[in-house]
Amino acid sequence: MTVTVEIPDALAAAFVRPGSDPARAVIEVVALEGYRRKLLGESQVRRLLGFDTRMEVHGFLEEHGVYLNYGMEDLEHDIPEADRYLALTKLLQNSAPDDRHRRHESHQLPGPDR
C-alpha cells in the first residue's frame, strides 16, 4: 500500500534527522508506535523495516527507548523452558567427556605394534 502524507517542515524536523530519508523516518515512527500500542508484533516490525533478524528489531527498539512487549504470560512460559534447557545442558556436559574419549579412541589408527 502506498500512502502519501504531507507534514509541515517544522513538524517533520522533530522526527526526521538531517540527511535521512523522510519516508523511512515515517515508517520507523509507525513501527515504533504500532509496537508500543501492541498493534504490531516483532515479526511485523521486522518485515515493515526490512530487518533480517529479531535481534535487529530488539536493537532498533532499544535505540528508540521502547521496551520489549514481554508480559507475565511470557515469563511463566519461559521459566520452565529455561529450567528444561539447563537440565539438558547439565546432562550433556556430564556425559560429554566419556563420549569424546570414546569417539577419540574409535578414530585412532592402529600403530605398527598392533
Biopython code that builds the backbone (N, CA, C, O; Angstrom):
import numpy as np
from Bio.PDB.StructureBuilder import StructureBuilder

atoms = [
    (1, "MET", "N", (0.842, -1.161, 0.000)),
    (1, "MET", "CA", (0.000, 0.000, 0.000)),
    (1, "MET", "C", (0.892, 1.229, 0.000)),
    (1, "MET", "O", (1.896, 1.285, 0.710)),
    (2, "THR", "N", (0.525, 2.183, -0.781)),
    (2, "THR", "CA", (1.241, 3.453, -0.813)),
    (2, "THR", "C", (0.376, 4.509, -0.164)),
    (2, "THR", "O", (-0.804, 4.644, -0.484)),
    (3, "VAL", "N", (0.973, 5.260, 0.755)),
    (3, "VAL", "CA", (0.270, 6.328, 1.451)),
    (3, "VAL", "C", (1.088, 7.595, 1.285)),
    (3, "VAL", "O", (2.301, 7.592, 1.497)),
    (4, "THR", "N", (0.437, 8.656, 0.915)),
    (4, "THR", "CA", (1.109, 9.946, 0.790)),
    (4, "THR", "C", (0.648, 10.832, 1.935)),
    (4, "THR", "O", (-0.548, 11.002, 2.170)),
    (5, "VAL", "N", (1.614, 11.389, 2.635)),
    (5, "VAL", "CA", (1.318, 12.224, 3.788)),
    (5, "VAL", "C", (2.077, 13.537, 3.653)),
    (5, "VAL", "O", (3.269, 13.553, 3.348)),
    (6, "GLU", "N", (1.370, 14.631, 3.884)),
    (6, "GLU", "CA", (2.034, 15.941, 3.874)),
    (6, "GLU", "C", (2.210, 16.399, 5.313)),
    (6, "GLU", "O", (1.250, 16.494, 6.078)),
    (7, "ILE", "N", (3.465, 16.680, 5.665)),
    (7, "ILE", "CA", (3.800, 17.122, 7.007)),
    (7, "ILE", "C", (4.543, 18.445, 6.887)),
    (7, "ILE", "O", (5.509, 18.546, 6.130)),
    (8, "PRO", "N", (4.107, 19.453, 7.622)),
    (8, "PRO", "CA", (4.839, 20.730, 7.582)),
    (8, "PRO", "C", (6.302, 20.533, 7.978)),
    (8, "PRO", "O", (6.610, 19.752, 8.879)),
    (9, "ASP", "N", (7.188, 21.241, 7.303)),
    (9, "ASP", "CA", (8.621, 21.083, 7.548)),
    (9, "ASP", "C", (8.986, 21.257, 9.019)),
    (9, "ASP", "O", (9.830, 20.528, 9.538)),
    (10, "ALA", "N", (8.362, 22.209, 9.688)),
    (10, "ALA", "CA", (8.681, 22.459, 11.099)),
    (10, "ALA", "C", (8.362, 21.233, 11.968)),
    (10, "ALA", "O", (9.087, 20.944, 12.921)),
    (11, "LEU", "N", (7.298, 20.523, 11.646)),
    (11, "LEU", "CA", (6.937, 19.321, 12.408)),
    (11, "LEU", "C", (7.783, 18.119, 11.987)),
    (11, "LEU", "O", (8.177, 17.307, 12.824)),
    (12, "ALA", "N", (8.054, 18.012, 10.712)),
    (12, "ALA", "CA", (8.844, 16.884, 10.209)),
    (12, "ALA", "C", (10.239, 16.888, 10.822)),
    (12, "ALA", "O", (10.824, 15.828, 11.045)),
    (13, "ALA", "N", (10.768, 18.066, 11.091)),
    (13, "ALA", "CA", (12.104, 18.166, 11.678)),
    (13, "ALA", "C", (12.176, 17.491, 13.043)),
    (13, "ALA", "O", (13.264, 17.134, 13.496)),
    (14, "ALA", "N", (11.036, 17.312, 13.703)),
    (14, "ALA", "CA", (11.014, 16.683, 15.020)),
    (14, "ALA", "C", (11.362, 15.199, 14.959)),
    (14, "ALA", "O", (11.885, 14.659, 15.935)),
    (15, "PHE", "N", (11.089, 14.524, 13.845)),
    (15, "PHE", "CA", (11.379, 13.088, 13.771)),
    (15, "PHE", "C", (12.164, 12.662, 12.540)),
    (15, "PHE", "O", (12.417, 11.470, 12.362)),
    (16, "VAL", "N", (12.554, 13.593, 11.692)),
    (16, "VAL", "CA", (13.385, 13.268, 10.531)),
    (16, "VAL", "C", (14.758, 13.899, 10.757)),
    (16, "VAL", "O", (14.896, 15.123, 10.760)),
    (17, "ARG", "N", (15.769, 13.053, 10.945)),
    (17, "ARG", "CA", (17.127, 13.551, 11.143)),
    (17, "ARG", "C", (17.656, 14.156, 9.851)),
    (17, "ARG", "O", (17.363, 13.651, 8.767)),
    (18, "PRO", "N", (18.422, 15.221, 9.950)),
    (18, "PRO", "CA", (19.003, 15.826, 8.737)),
    (18, "PRO", "C", (19.774, 14.794, 7.926)),
    (18, "PRO", "O", (20.592, 14.051, 8.469)),
    (19, "GLY", "N", (19.514, 14.754, 6.642)),
    (19, "GLY", "CA", (20.194, 13.824, 5.753)),
    (19, "GLY", "C", (19.571, 12.446, 5.677)),
    (19, "GLY", "O", (20.012, 11.622, 4.875)),
    (20, "SER", "N", (18.550, 12.164, 6.494)),
    (20, "SER", "CA", (17.921, 10.847, 6.440)),
    (20, "SER", "C", (16.716, 10.880, 5.499)),
    (20, "SER", "O", (16.236, 11.948, 5.121)),
    (21, "ASP", "N", (16.252, 9.726, 5.141)),
    (21, "ASP", "CA", (15.116, 9.580, 4.226)),
    (21, "ASP", "C", (13.817, 9.838, 4.989)),
    (21, "ASP", "O", (13.502, 9.101, 5.923)),
    (22, "PRO", "N", (13.056, 10.869, 4.610)),
    (22, "PRO", "CA", (11.809, 11.175, 5.323)),
    (22, "PRO", "C", (10.807, 10.020, 5.302)),
    (22, "PRO", "O", (10.127, 9.781, 6.299)),
    (23, "ALA", "N", (10.708, 9.309, 4.192)),
    (23, "ALA", "CA", (9.770, 8.178, 4.109)),
    (23, "ALA", "C", (10.171, 7.094, 5.108)),
    (23, "ALA", "O", (9.310, 6.518, 5.774)),
    (24, "ARG", "N", (11.464, 6.816, 5.217)),
    (24, "ARG", "CA", (11.944, 5.816, 6.169)),
    (24, "ARG", "C", (11.639, 6.270, 7.604)),
    (24, "ARG", "O", (11.237, 5.461, 8.440)),
    (25, "ALA", "N", (11.829, 7.552, 7.884)),
    (25, "ALA", "CA", (11.563, 8.080, 9.224)),
    (25, "ALA", "C", (10.100, 7.891, 9.600)),
    (25, "ALA", "O", (9.792, 7.526, 10.735)),
    (26, "VAL", "N", (9.201, 8.136, 8.660)),
    (26, "VAL", "CA", (7.773, 7.964, 8.928)),
    (26, "VAL", "C", (7.451, 6.489, 9.175)),
    (26, "VAL", "O", (6.682, 6.167, 10.081)),
    (27, "ILE", "N", (8.028, 5.600, 8.382)),
    (27, "ILE", "CA", (7.795, 4.162, 8.574)),
    (27, "ILE", "C", (8.313, 3.724, 9.938)),
    (27, "ILE", "O", (7.675, 2.916, 10.612)),
    (28, "GLU", "N", (9.466, 4.251, 10.351)),
    (28, "GLU", "CA", (10.007, 3.900, 11.666)),
    (28, "GLU", "C", (9.084, 4.375, 12.791)),
    (28, "GLU", "O", (8.879, 3.667, 13.777)),
    (29, "VAL", "N", (8.532, 5.581, 12.634)),
    (29, "VAL", "CA", (7.605, 6.098, 13.647)),
    (29, "VAL", "C", (6.355, 5.218, 13.713)),
    (29, "VAL", "O", (5.861, 4.917, 14.799)),
    (30, "VAL", "N", (5.854, 4.815, 12.566)),
    (30, "VAL", "CA", (4.683, 3.932, 12.520)),
    (30, "VAL", "C", (5.009, 2.598, 13.204)),
    (30, "VAL", "O", (4.207, 2.085, 13.984)),
    (31, "ALA", "N", (6.183, 2.045, 12.908)),
    (31, "ALA", "CA", (6.587, 0.773, 13.510)),
    (31, "ALA", "C", (6.722, 0.901, 15.027)),
    (31, "ALA", "O", (6.247, 0.042, 15.769)),
    (32, "LEU", "N", (7.364, 1.962, 15.481)),
    (32, "LEU", "CA", (7.545, 2.163, 16.923)),
    (32, "LEU", "C", (6.210, 2.324, 17.644)),
    (32, "LEU", "O", (5.967, 1.692, 18.672)),
    (33, "GLU", "N", (5.369, 3.161, 17.105)),
    (33, "GLU", "CA", (4.079, 3.409, 17.761)),
    (33, "GLU", "C", (3.182, 2.175, 17.679)),
    (33, "GLU", "O", (2.467, 1.861, 18.630)),
    (34, "GLY", "N", (3.220, 1.483, 16.557)),
    (34, "GLY", "CA", (2.444, 0.247, 16.424)),
    (34, "GLY", "C", (2.883, -0.794, 17.427)),
    (34, "GLY", "O", (2.053, -1.504, 17.995)),
    (35, "TYR", "N", (4.193, -0.889, 17.651)),
    (35, "TYR", "CA", (4.709, -1.858, 18.616)),
    (35, "TYR", "C", (4.349, -1.430, 20.041)),
    (35, "TYR", "O", (3.921, -2.253, 20.849)),
    (36, "ARG", "N", (4.525, -0.134, 20.349)),
    (36, "ARG", "CA", (4.180, 0.365, 21.691)),
    (36, "ARG", "C", (2.729, 0.073, 22.048)),
    (36, "ARG", "O", (2.421, -0.304, 23.178)),
    (37, "ARG", "N", (1.850, 0.248, 21.080)),
    (37, "ARG", "CA", (0.408, 0.036, 21.312)),
    (37, "ARG", "C", (-0.001, -1.425, 21.188)),
    (37, "ARG", "O", (-1.172, -1.768, 21.352)),
    (38, "LYS", "N", (0.972, -2.278, 20.897)),
    (38, "LYS", "CA", (0.732, -3.715, 20.705)),
    (38, "LYS", "C", (-0.185, -3.996, 19.512)),
    (38, "LYS", "O", (-0.925, -4.980, 19.500)),
    (39, "LEU", "N", (-0.123, -3.119, 18.516)),
    (39, "LEU", "CA", (-0.828, -3.352, 17.260)),
    (39, "LEU", "C", (0.049, -4.161, 16.305)),
    (39, "LEU", "O", (-0.451, -4.847, 15.413)),
    (40, "LEU", "N", (1.368, -4.067, 16.509)),
    (40, "LEU", "CA", (2.335, -4.801, 15.700)),
    (40, "LEU", "C", (3.205, -5.644, 16.611)),
    (40, "LEU", "O", (3.590, -5.210, 17.697)),
    (41, "GLY", "N", (3.512, -6.845, 16.163)),
    (41, "GLY", "CA", (4.440, -7.706, 16.888)),
    (41, "GLY", "C", (5.842, -7.556, 16.324)),
    (41, "GLY", "O", (6.063, -6.819, 15.364)),
    (42, "GLU", "N", (6.789, -8.266, 16.932)),
    (42, "GLU", "CA", (8.178, -8.192, 16.474)),
    (42, "GLU", "C", (8.334, -8.575, 15.008)),
    (42, "GLU", "O", (9.048, -7.905, 14.261)),
    (43, "SER", "N", (7.675, -9.643, 14.598)),
    (43, "SER", "CA", (7.836, -10.091, 13.206)),
    (43, "SER", "C", (7.252, -9.076, 12.226)),
    (43, "SER", "O", (7.787, -8.894, 11.132)),
    (44, "GLN", "N", (6.170, -8.420, 12.606)),
    (44, "GLN", "CA", (5.596, -7.398, 11.730)),
    (44, "GLN", "C", (6.517, -6.180, 11.640)),
    (44, "GLN", "O", (6.687, -5.614, 10.560)),
    (45, "VAL", "N", (7.108, -5.776, 12.757)),
    (45, "VAL", "CA", (8.070, -4.669, 12.748)),
    (45, "VAL", "C", (9.273, -5.052, 11.893)),
    (45, "VAL", "O", (9.779, -4.240, 11.119)),
    (46, "ARG", "N", (9.725, -6.294, 12.037)),
    (46, "ARG", "CA", (10.870, -6.766, 11.256)),
    (46, "ARG", "C", (10.598, -6.665, 9.756)),
    (46, "ARG", "O", (11.430, -6.174, 8.992)),
    (47, "ARG", "N", (9.424, -7.135, 9.350)),
    (47, "ARG", "CA", (9.075, -7.082, 7.920)),
    (47, "ARG", "C", (8.890, -5.639, 7.445)),
    (47, "ARG", "O", (9.342, -5.277, 6.359)),
    (48, "LEU", "N", (8.232, -4.828, 8.253)),
    (48, "LEU", "CA", (7.970, -3.438, 7.872)),
    (48, "LEU", "C", (9.261, -2.665, 7.655)),
    (48, "LEU", "O", (9.360, -1.850, 6.738)),
    (49, "LEU", "N", (10.251, -2.923, 8.506)),
    (49, "LEU", "CA", (11.510, -2.182, 8.417)),
    (49, "LEU", "C", (12.577, -2.900, 7.593)),
    (49, "LEU", "O", (13.668, -2.367, 7.392)),
    (50, "GLY", "N", (12.266, -4.104, 7.116)),
    (50, "GLY", "CA", (13.207, -4.831, 6.266)),
    (50, "GLY", "C", (14.386, -5.434, 7.011)),
    (50, "GLY", "O", (15.450, -5.638, 6.426)),
    (51, "PHE", "N", (14.209, -5.722, 8.299)),
    (51, "PHE", "CA", (15.267, -6.353, 9.076)),
    (51, "PHE", "C", (15.277, -7.856, 8.801)),
    (51, "PHE", "O", (14.251, -8.448, 8.468)),
    (52, "ASP", "N", (16.451, -8.455, 8.946)),
    (52, "ASP", "CA", (16.585, -9.894, 8.724)),
    (52, "ASP", "C", (16.332, -10.708, 9.990)),
    (52, "ASP", "O", (15.886, -11.853, 9.910)),
    (53, "THR", "N", (16.611, -10.131, 11.153)),
    (53, "THR", "CA", (16.528, -10.900, 12.391)),
    (53, "THR", "C", (15.750, -10.159, 13.475)),
    (53, "THR", "O", (15.559, -8.945, 13.414)),
    (54, "ARG", "N", (15.308, -10.929, 14.467)),
    (54, "ARG", "CA", (14.648, -10.347, 15.636)),
    (54, "ARG", "C", (15.622, -9.485, 16.422)),
    (54, "ARG", "O", (15.228, -8.491, 17.033)),
    (55, "MET", "N", (16.901, -9.867, 16.405)),
    (55, "MET", "CA", (17.901, -9.103, 17.151)),
    (55, "MET", "C", (18.022, -7.683, 16.593)),
    (55, "MET", "O", (18.267, -6.742, 17.347)),
    (56, "GLU", "N", (17.853, -7.526, 15.295)),
    (56, "GLU", "CA", (17.864, -6.181, 14.704)),
    (56, "GLU", "C", (16.669, -5.378, 15.217)),
    (56, "GLU", "O", (16.787, -4.186, 15.501)),
    (57, "VAL", "N", (15.517, -6.044, 15.331)),
    (57, "VAL", "CA", (14.321, -5.382, 15.867)),
    (57, "VAL", "C", (14.580, -4.958, 17.310)),
    (57, "VAL", "O", (14.284, -3.828, 17.696)),
    (58, "HIS", "N", (15.138, -5.882, 18.107)),
    (58, "HIS", "CA", (15.423, -5.561, 19.507)),
    (58, "HIS", "C", (16.361, -4.366, 19.609)),
    (58, "HIS", "O", (16.153, -3.485, 20.443)),
    (59, "GLY", "N", (17.386, -4.328, 18.772)),
    (59, "GLY", "CA", (18.320, -3.202, 18.754)),
    (59, "GLY", "C", (17.641, -1.903, 18.374)),
    (59, "GLY", "O", (17.881, -0.863, 18.988)),
    (60, "PHE", "N", (16.789, -1.964, 17.358)),
    (60, "PHE", "CA", (16.040, -0.785, 16.912)),
    (60, "PHE", "C", (15.141, -0.262, 18.032)),
    (60, "PHE", "O", (15.107, 0.939, 18.299)),
    (61, "LEU", "N", (14.419, -1.168, 18.682)),
    (61, "LEU", "CA", (13.532, -0.763, 19.772)),
    (61, "LEU", "C", (14.333, -0.158, 20.921)),
    (61, "LEU", "O", (13.947, 0.871, 21.476)),
    (62, "GLU", "N", (15.439, -0.792, 21.276)),
    (62, "GLU", "CA", (16.276, -0.285, 22.366)),
    (62, "GLU", "C", (16.827, 1.098, 22.033)),
    (62, "GLU", "O", (16.849, 1.995, 22.875)),
    (63, "GLU", "N", (17.270, 1.249, 20.786)),
    (63, "GLU", "CA", (17.816, 2.535, 20.327)),
    (63, "GLU", "C", (16.792, 3.659, 20.486)),
    (63, "GLU", "O", (17.159, 4.817, 20.683)),
    (64, "HIS", "N", (15.517, 3.312, 20.398)),
    (64, "HIS", "CA", (14.448, 4.309, 20.486)),
    (64, "HIS", "C", (13.731, 4.297, 21.843)),
    (64, "HIS", "O", (12.674, 4.907, 22.003)),
    (65, "GLY", "N", (14.321, 3.595, 22.812)),
    (65, "GLY", "CA", (13.774, 3.604, 24.164)),
    (65, "GLY", "C", (12.458, 2.869, 24.332)),
    (65, "GLY", "O", (11.658, 3.209, 25.205)),
    (66, "VAL", "N", (12.231, 1.861, 23.499)),
    (66, "VAL", "CA", (10.983, 1.098, 23.567)),
    (66, "VAL", "C", (11.292, -0.274, 24.160)),
    (66, "VAL", "O", (12.155, -0.996, 23.660)),
    (67, "TYR", "N", (10.585, -0.625, 25.221)),
    (67, "TYR", "CA", (10.779, -1.916, 25.874)),
    (67, "TYR", "C", (10.082, -3.014, 25.086)),
    (67, "TYR", "O", (9.075, -2.781, 24.417)),
    (68, "LEU", "N", (10.646, -4.227, 25.181)),
    (68, "LEU", "CA", (10.023, -5.375, 24.537)),
    (68, "LEU", "C", (8.675, -5.658, 25.187)),
    (68, "LEU", "O", (8.513, -5.508, 26.398)),
    (69, "ASN", "N", (7.717, -6.067, 24.372)),
    (69, "ASN", "CA", (6.409, -6.479, 24.886)),
    (69, "ASN", "C", (6.567, -7.881, 25.460)),
    (69, "ASN", "O", (6.395, -8.878, 24.759)),
    (70, "TYR", "N", (6.890, -7.937, 26.725)),
    (70, "TYR", "CA", (7.175, -9.203, 27.402)),
    (70, "TYR", "C", (6.418, -9.172, 28.716)),
    (70, "TYR", "O", (6.800, -8.466, 29.649)),
    (71, "GLY", "N", (5.348, -9.937, 28.782)),
    (71, "GLY", "CA", (4.483, -9.893, 29.953)),
    (71, "GLY", "C", (4.642, -11.099, 30.853)),
    (71, "GLY", "O", (5.517, -11.941, 30.650)),
    (72, "MET", "N", (3.782, -11.164, 31.847)),
    (72, "MET", "CA", (3.809, -12.232, 32.831)),
    (72, "MET", "C", (3.587, -13.597, 32.177)),
    (72, "MET", "O", (4.211, -14.580, 32.577)),
    (73, "GLU", "N", (2.714, -13.670, 31.186)),
    (73, "GLU", "CA", (2.481, -14.939, 30.488)),
    (73, "GLU", "C", (3.758, -15.430, 29.815)),
    (73, "GLU", "O", (4.070, -16.621, 29.844)),
    (74, "ASP", "N", (4.488, -14.502, 29.212)),
    (74, "ASP", "CA", (5.753, -14.865, 28.565)),
    (74, "ASP", "C", (6.732, -15.409, 29.598)),
    (74, "ASP", "O", (7.386, -16.426, 29.368)),
    (75, "LEU", "N", (6.830, -14.726, 30.738)),
    (75, "LEU", "CA", (7.736, -15.160, 31.797)),
    (75, "LEU", "C", (7.344, -16.536, 32.326)),
    (75, "LEU", "O", (8.202, -17.397, 32.518)),
    (76, "GLU", "N", (6.051, -16.744, 32.560)),
    (76, "GLU", "CA", (5.578, -18.030, 33.065)),
    (76, "GLU", "C", (5.869, -19.163, 32.083)),
    (76, "GLU", "O", (6.097, -20.300, 32.495)),
    (77, "HIS", "N", (5.861, -18.859, 30.811)),
    (77, "HIS", "CA", (6.199, -19.855, 29.785)),
    (77, "HIS", "C", (7.710, -20.095, 29.751)),
    (77, "HIS", "O", (8.157, -21.235, 29.618)),
    (78, "ASP", "N", (8.495, -19.022, 29.872)),
    (78, "ASP", "CA", (9.936, -19.122, 29.687)),
    (78, "ASP", "C", (10.664, -19.774, 30.857)),
    (78, "ASP", "O", (11.689, -20.422, 30.652)),
    (79, "ILE", "N", (10.158, -19.617, 32.078)),
    (79, "ILE", "CA", (10.850, -20.187, 33.236)),
    (79, "ILE", "C", (10.967, -21.709, 33.125)),
    (79, "ILE", "O", (12.075, -22.230, 33.249)),
    (80, "PRO", "N", (9.862, -22.454, 32.895)),
    (80, "PRO", "CA", (10.032, -23.911, 32.753)),
    (80, "PRO", "C", (10.885, -24.288, 31.546)),
    (80, "PRO", "O", (11.603, -25.288, 31.582)),
    (81, "GLU", "N", (10.811, -23.494, 30.477)),
    (81, "GLU", "CA", (11.649, -23.776, 29.295)),
    (81, "GLU", "C", (13.117, -23.600, 29.639)),
    (81, "GLU", "O", (13.953, -24.406, 29.230)),
    (82, "ALA", "N", (13.437, -22.553, 30.389)),
    (82, "ALA", "CA", (14.820, -22.312, 30.797)),
    (82, "ALA", "C", (15.303, -23.439, 31.716)),
    (82, "ALA", "O", (16.433, -23.910, 31.585)),
    (83, "ASP", "N", (14.448, -23.864, 32.640)),
    (83, "ASP", "CA", (14.810, -24.971, 33.530)),
    (83, "ASP", "C", (15.083, -26.242, 32.733)),
    (83, "ASP", "O", (16.044, -26.962, 33.004)),
    (84, "ARG", "N", (14.239, -26.507, 31.759)),
    (84, "ARG", "CA", (14.412, -27.696, 30.913)),
    (84, "ARG", "C", (15.721, -27.611, 30.127)),
    (84, "ARG", "O", (16.446, -28.598, 30.004)),
    (85, "TYR", "N", (16.013, -26.432, 29.602)),
    (85, "TYR", "CA", (17.252, -26.222, 28.851)),
    (85, "TYR", "C", (18.471, -26.424, 29.750)),
    (85, "TYR", "O", (19.436, -27.077, 29.352)),
    (86, "LEU", "N", (18.430, -25.864, 30.965)),
    (86, "LEU", "CA", (19.552, -26.017, 31.893)),
    (86, "LEU", "C", (19.766, -27.474, 32.275)),
    (86, "LEU", "O", (20.904, -27.938, 32.343)),
    (87, "ALA", "N", (18.671, -28.204, 32.525)),
    (87, "ALA", "CA", (18.785, -29.623, 32.871)),
    (87, "ALA", "C", (19.402, -30.400, 31.715)),
    (87, "ALA", "O", (20.258, -31.258, 31.930)),
    (88, "LEU", "N", (18.976, -30.107, 30.505)),
    (88, "LEU", "CA", (19.526, -30.780, 29.333)),
    (88, "LEU", "C", (21.003, -30.440, 29.156)),
    (88, "LEU", "O", (21.809, -31.314, 28.836)),
    (89, "THR", "N", (21.358, -29.175, 29.363)),
    (89, "THR", "CA", (22.756, -28.756, 29.236)),
    (89, "THR", "C", (23.631, -29.481, 30.245)),
    (89, "THR", "O", (24.717, -29.949, 29.903)),
    (90, "LYS", "N", (23.160, -29.579, 31.502)),
    (90, "LYS", "CA", (23.926, -30.288, 32.531)),
    (90, "LYS", "C", (24.075, -31.762, 32.173)),
    (90, "LYS", "O", (25.145, -32.345, 32.349)),
    (91, "LEU", "N", (23.005, -32.359, 31.672)),
    (91, "LEU", "CA", (23.054, -33.760, 31.270)),
    (91, "LEU", "C", (24.098, -33.966, 30.180)),
    (91, "LEU", "O", (24.888, -34.908, 30.240)),
    (92, "LEU", "N", (24.100, -33.091, 29.194)),
    (92, "LEU", "CA", (25.059, -33.209, 28.092)),
    (92, "LEU", "C", (26.486, -32.957, 28.569)),
    (92, "LEU", "O", (27.413, -33.630, 28.118)),
    (93, "GLN", "N", (26.674, -32.005, 29.468)),
    (93, "GLN", "CA", (28.015, -31.729, 29.990)),
    (93, "GLN", "C", (28.545, -32.908, 30.794)),
    (93, "GLN", "O", (29.734, -33.223, 30.731)),
    (94, "ASN", "N", (27.670, -33.558, 31.545)),
    (94, "ASN", "CA", (28.100, -34.696, 32.349)),
    (94, "ASN", "C", (28.432, -35.913, 31.501)),
    (94, "ASN", "O", (29.289, -36.711, 31.881)),
    (95, "SER", "N", (27.777, -36.070, 30.367)),
    (95, "SER", "CA", (28.034, -37.236, 29.524)),
    (95, "SER", "C", (29.078, -36.953, 28.462)),
    (95, "SER", "O", (29.596, -37.893, 27.860)),
    (96, "ALA", "N", (29.399, -35.726, 28.216)),
    (96, "ALA", "CA", (30.292, -35.361, 27.118)),
    (96, "ALA", "C", (31.709, -35.903, 27.249)),
    (96, "ALA", "O", (32.232, -36.395, 26.249)),
    (97, "PRO", "N", (32.382, -35.854, 28.420)),
    (97, "PRO", "CA", (33.780, -36.316, 28.451)),
    (97, "PRO", "C", (33.935, -37.777, 28.048)),
    (97, "PRO", "O", (34.848, -38.109, 27.291)),
    (98, "ASP", "N", (33.073, -38.648, 28.531)),
    (98, "ASP", "CA", (33.165, -40.071, 28.165)),
    (98, "ASP", "C", (32.938, -40.260, 26.678)),
    (98, "ASP", "O", (33.647, -41.021, 26.020)),
    (99, "ASP", "N", (31.928, -39.550, 26.150)),
    (99, "ASP", "CA", (31.612, -39.680, 24.725)),
    (99, "ASP", "C", (32.788, -39.200, 23.875)),
    (99, "ASP", "O", (33.133, -39.832, 22.877)),
    (100, "ARG", "N", (33.396, -38.092, 24.268)),
    (100, "ARG", "CA", (34.520, -37.570, 23.490)),
    (100, "ARG", "C", (35.685, -38.555, 23.517)),
    (100, "ARG", "O", (36.350, -38.767, 22.503)),
    (101, "HIS", "N", (35.928, -39.155, 24.683)),
    (101, "HIS", "CA", (37.019, -40.115, 24.812)),
    (101, "HIS", "C", (36.765, -41.330, 23.924)),
    (101, "HIS", "O", (37.666, -41.798, 23.228)),
    (102, "ARG", "N", (35.539, -41.834, 23.953)),
    (102, "ARG", "CA", (35.188, -42.987, 23.118)),
    (102, "ARG", "C", (35.320, -42.640, 21.640)),
    (102, "ARG", "O", (35.830, -43.441, 20.857)),
    (103, "ARG", "N", (34.864, -41.449, 21.253)),
    (103, "ARG", "CA", (34.971, -41.058, 19.850)),
    (103, "ARG", "C", (36.436, -40.970, 19.439)),
    (103, "ARG", "O", (36.808, -41.388, 18.342)),
    (104, "HIS", "N", (37.265, -40.423, 20.328)),
    (104, "HIS", "CA", (38.689, -40.294, 20.034)),
    (104, "HIS", "C", (39.322, -41.669, 19.843)),
    (104, "HIS", "O", (40.089, -41.869, 18.901)),
    (105, "GLU", "N", (39.010, -42.619, 20.725)),
    (105, "GLU", "CA", (39.555, -43.968, 20.625)),
    (105, "GLU", "C", (39.122, -44.660, 19.327)),
    (105, "GLU", "O", (39.909, -45.374, 18.706)),
    (106, "SER", "N", (37.881, -44.444, 18.929)),
    (106, "SER", "CA", (37.379, -45.129, 17.743)),
    (106, "SER", "C", (38.021, -44.623, 16.456)),
    (106, "SER", "O", (38.004, -45.318, 15.441)),
    (107, "HIS", "N", (38.597, -43.396, 16.489)),
    (107, "HIS", "CA", (39.186, -42.840, 15.293)),
    (107, "HIS", "C", (40.719, -43.042, 15.247)),
    (107, "HIS", "O", (41.379, -42.598, 14.307)),
    (108, "GLN", "N", (41.268, -43.711, 16.265)),
    (108, "GLN", "CA", (42.716, -43.937, 16.262)),
    (108, "GLN", "C", (43.057, -45.019, 15.249)),
    (108, "GLN", "O", (42.365, -46.031, 15.131)),
    (109, "LEU", "N", (44.108, -44.785, 14.545)),
    (109, "LEU", "CA", (44.573, -45.781, 13.598)),
    (109, "LEU", "C", (45.491, -46.774, 14.333)),
    (109, "LEU", "O", (46.209, -46.388, 15.255)),
    (110, "PRO", "N", (45.465, -48.026, 13.932)),
    (110, "PRO", "CA", (46.348, -48.996, 14.584)),
    (110, "PRO", "C", (47.809, -48.615, 14.360)),
    (110, "PRO", "O", (48.194, -48.221, 13.259)),
    (111, "GLY", "N", (48.609, -48.734, 15.399)),
    (111, "GLY", "CA", (50.037, -48.433, 15.290)),
    (111, "GLY", "C", (50.787, -49.633, 14.750)),
    (111, "GLY", "O", (50.177, -50.673, 14.504)),
    (112, "PRO", "N", (52.087, -49.521, 14.558)),
    (112, "PRO", "CA", (52.868, -50.615, 13.983)),
    (112, "PRO", "C", (52.914, -51.849, 14.887)),
    (112, "PRO", "O", (53.109, -52.959, 14.391)),
    (113, "ASP", "N", (52.739, -51.681, 16.207)),
    (113, "ASP", "CA", (52.814, -52.831, 17.095)),
    (113, "ASP", "C", (51.453, -53.476, 17.326)),
    (113, "ASP", "O", (51.354, -54.353, 18.184)),
    (114, "ARG", "N", (50.417, -53.097, 16.624)),
    (114, "ARG", "CA", (49.072, -53.674, 16.844)),
    (114, "ARG", "C", (48.764, -54.738, 15.854)),
    (114, "ARG", "O", (47.682, -55.325, 15.895)),
]
sb = StructureBuilder()
sb.init_structure("model")
sb.init_model(0)
sb.init_chain("A")
sb.init_seg("    ")
for serial, (resi, resn, name, xyz) in enumerate(atoms, 1):
    if name == "N":
        sb.init_residue(resn, " ", resi, " ")
    sb.init_atom(name, np.array(xyz, "f"), 0.0, 1.0, " ", f" {name:<3s}", serial, name[0])
structure = sb.get_structure()
